[in-house]
Structures are given as structure tokens and as C-alpha cells.
């Protein structure tokens, strides 16, 4: 949920939040409990802009993901920085097979190698792919075909083509799974409603 989106929740509205980002940040400052604000892929955002959107106080938590080292050096103390690199091929294959609930058979290993290579060994993208396969949407040998077709569709969107290779890969794997969930809900609304009621 965005900061502006927070202004629409009943608790914020009941406290007089007017919909502006400044009003939301002020409201968060007075919250009695902890909160979490995530700045995802802050690669091209100047540090001074990020700082403007950080609520005052010390009750909450801030998570910033960025490939821009200036963001880390200007905002985040050294002891709070974690550098995450691309996975080694063997680790990426292991993650994919575990997320897919597949045994390391020869045919699975070969398909997994092709998938993780195409996904650039990005942990989040590999995990998304594994979840898609594990959910029974396709066989591991068919995943790259599903992903490639879906990516071609996304590439027609100007916003998507403007994204970095990292964002294109992660969003492409996520959106493929998300669209499948939406399709299932539309095809079987009653079944999913009954399933939800079991919880």
C-alpha cells in the first residue's frame, strides 16, 4: 500500500488524515505500535528525496532496496546495510527445485539450469518461477515457454520496457503467477469463496 493509500484506511481517516503524504507521515509518527515502510528499487531516486518520505520517530522500520550505493552511504548506517548479490548457479538451481517441490533428477536439473540462467540468477525471480511450477501451472520443462510468451506481452507496455533488466525479470515472473491466480478466481469464484471460508 502506498503512503497516499494509507490515508484511505478508517484509522487514518478517523485521525483527520487529509490524503496528503505529509499528513500520513505525521499520523504515522504518533502511532503507538511499530510500522514498516518499504522503498523498493530506489535505484534512481536521489537520497534527499527518499529522506522526505521517511516518517519521523523511532517506532517503525525502514527497508530500502537499491542498487545505488549512494543511497546506502547517505542514509543507512554501515551496520544496517546488507549487500545481496546474484546467486551462484548451483544455489539458484537448488532454490528453484525446492520451490517447485521437485527432486534433482537429470531432466529437472537441465530444465532448472536453463530457467535460472534466463532469470539472471535473481533469487526473487527464481522463487516466483518455482512457486508457479509447484502450483501445477506447467511442467518445469514448459516454464520458459510460458515466461517468454508472457514477457513478450509485457514488452508492449511502455512502462515495462523502461524498467531495468532486474525489474523486468522480477515483475515478469510475479505477474505471470498473479495473472494465473486472477484467471482461476474468475473461472471458479464459488470454489475459491468456499475455500476461503475454511480459514
Secondary structure, 3 states (H helix, E strand, C coil): CCHHHHCCCHHHHHCCCCCCHHHHHHHHHCCCCCCEEEECCCCCCCHHHHHHCCCCCCCCEEEECCCCHHHHHHHCCHHHCCCCCCCCHHHHHHHHHHHHCCCCCHHHHHHHHHHHHHCCCCHHHHHHHHHHHHCCCCCHHHHHHHHHHHHHHHCCCHHHHCCCHHHHHHHHHHHHHHHHHHHHHHHCHHHHHHHHHCC
